[in-house]
Each structure stands twice: as C-alpha cells, then as structure tokens.
Amino acid sequence: MDLSKRVSLWSVEEVLEWVQDQYPAYMGTLQKAIIKHAISGRALLRLKDHHLELLGVDAEEQQQEILQDLLLLKVQEEINELNDICSECFSS
C-alpha cells in the first residue's frame, strides 16, 4: 500500500487494499459493500459510524476501531494539504 499517495486520490481498488491490510477479519463484509458503493479514497474519508453500519459493520467496537483509523487517515490528508500549500508559498 502506497501511503505516500493522498488518500483522497485512492481508487476503489486501493481502498480495498487498505481495508485488507487493516481489517482482514472484516474483509468479507466490507469488500462487497466497497465495490457495490464504489467507495474511493475521497468517500472513505467521509464515512461516519452510521455509514459503517449500512456497510455491514454492526458492532460498535469494530466501528470505533475503523473510525479511529479513518481519523488518522484524515489527519495525514490534512498534513499533505498543508505541505502542498506551504510548498506553493515558498516556490513563488
């Protein structure tokens, strides 16, 4: 998994790869839903607990685990955006 690529630019296949790496136990449940709903990186970053429930992750503990990892992805995305802005400021 290439974590240097911005999450918001991930394809459905890259989201599937991340889920497989992070949650192999949930892969059966999530794989069909990710494909069916075409969840790209941009959509992944927007998922909330009720979305996870609709995707088949019913247990609150599992939802919290996934949401915590999604929060880390969101923070990384924000850092990347800030780095892009700063590099544009200094290159002008």
C-alpha positions as CSV (number, residue, x, y, z in Angstrom):
1,M,0.0,0.0,0.0
2,D,1.5,3.3,-1.1
3,L,0.7,5.6,1.8
4,S,2.6,8.5,0.2
5,K,-0.3,8.8,-2.3
6,R,-3.0,11.1,-0.9
7,V,-6.0,9.1,0.4
8,S,-8.4,11.4,-1.4
9,L,-6.9,10.1,-4.7
10,W,-7.2,6.4,-3.8
11,S,-9.2,4.2,-6.2
12,V,-11.7,1.7,-5.1
13,E,-9.0,-1.0,-5.5
14,E,-6.6,1.0,-3.2
15,V,-9.4,1.3,-0.6
16,L,-9.9,-2.4,-0.8
17,E,-6.2,-3.0,-0.3
18,W,-6.1,-0.7,2.7
19,V,-9.1,-2.5,4.2
20,Q,-7.5,-5.9,3.6
21,D,-4.3,-4.7,5.3
22,Q,-6.0,-3.1,8.3
23,Y,-9.0,-5.4,8.8
24,P,-8.6,-8.8,7.2
25,A,-11.3,-10.2,9.6
26,Y,-13.9,-7.7,8.2
27,M,-12.8,-8.0,4.6
28,G,-15.7,-10.4,3.6
29,T,-18.3,-7.9,5.0
30,L,-16.7,-4.8,3.6
31,Q,-15.4,-5.9,0.2
32,K,-18.8,-6.3,-1.4
33,A,-20.1,-3.0,0.1
34,I,-17.0,-1.1,-1.0
35,I,-17.3,-2.4,-4.6
36,K,-21.1,-2.0,-4.7
37,H,-21.0,1.6,-3.5
38,A,-17.7,2.4,-5.4
39,I,-16.1,3.8,-2.2
40,S,-13.0,5.7,-3.3
41,G,-10.5,7.3,-1.0
42,R,-12.5,10.5,-1.1
43,A,-15.6,8.7,0.1
44,L,-13.6,6.7,2.6
45,L,-12.6,9.9,4.3
46,R,-16.2,10.9,4.7
47,L,-17.5,7.7,6.3
48,K,-19.3,8.0,9.7
49,D,-20.5,5.4,12.1
50,H,-23.9,5.1,10.5
51,H,-22.3,4.5,7.1
52,L,-20.2,1.7,8.6
53,E,-23.4,0.1,10.0
54,L,-25.0,0.3,6.5
55,L,-21.9,-1.3,5.1
56,G,-22.3,-4.3,7.4
57,V,-20.1,-3.3,10.4
58,D,-22.7,-3.7,13.2
59,A,-20.5,-4.0,16.3
60,E,-19.8,-0.6,17.9
61,E,-16.3,-1.7,18.9
62,Q,-15.5,-2.5,15.3
63,Q,-17.0,0.8,14.1
64,Q,-14.9,2.7,16.7
65,E,-11.7,0.9,15.6
66,I,-12.3,1.7,11.9
67,L,-13.3,5.3,12.7
68,Q,-10.1,5.8,14.7
69,D,-8.0,4.6,11.8
70,L,-10.1,6.8,9.4
71,L,-9.3,9.8,11.7
72,L,-5.6,9.1,11.3
73,L,-6.0,9.0,7.5
74,K,-7.9,12.3,7.7
75,V,-5.1,13.9,9.7
76,Q,-2.5,12.6,7.2
77,E,-4.6,14.1,4.4
78,E,-4.7,17.4,6.2
79,I,-0.9,17.4,6.7
80,N,-0.4,16.6,3.0
81,E,-2.7,19.5,2.1
82,L,-0.8,21.9,4.4
83,N,2.6,20.7,2.9
84,D,1.2,21.4,-0.6
85,I,0.1,24.9,0.4
86,C,3.5,25.6,2.1
87,S,5.5,24.3,-0.9
88,E,3.4,26.6,-3.2
89,C,4.1,29.6,-0.9
90,F,7.8,29.0,-0.8
91,S,8.2,28.3,-4.5
92,S,6.6,31.6,-5.6
